[in-house]
């Protein structure tokens, strides 16, 4: 789906209306089931929003390996 450009007030209102606690708990539990390599790669790519080349640099692996770790974890 394409991203929608909303004013920050709309995002704030959405966050006020949605209870993210159960989602956060489920994601935390899911991340804990991953190997450390996969968990670190996923956090850097998905949560921190880094590109694969930067994920690879931070983890000391090839870009292909970083992609593989994220793909397997997801």
C-alpha positions, 0 to 999 in steps of 0.5 A: 500500500502506498504511504499516505502523507498525513499531518503529524496531528493525525498520526498523534491522534491515531496513536492516542486511539490505538492500544499498542501494548499487546502488539509490542508484547507480541513483537518482543516475544517474537524477536526473542525466538530468533537467533541473535544474528537474525534478531540484530539484523532485523532490528537494524533493518526494520526497527532502525530503518537502515539499508542492507549495506549499513546493516552488513557493515554493523554486523560485520557480514556481507550484504547478501548475508544481512539480507538472508538473516532479515528474510529468514527472521521475517 
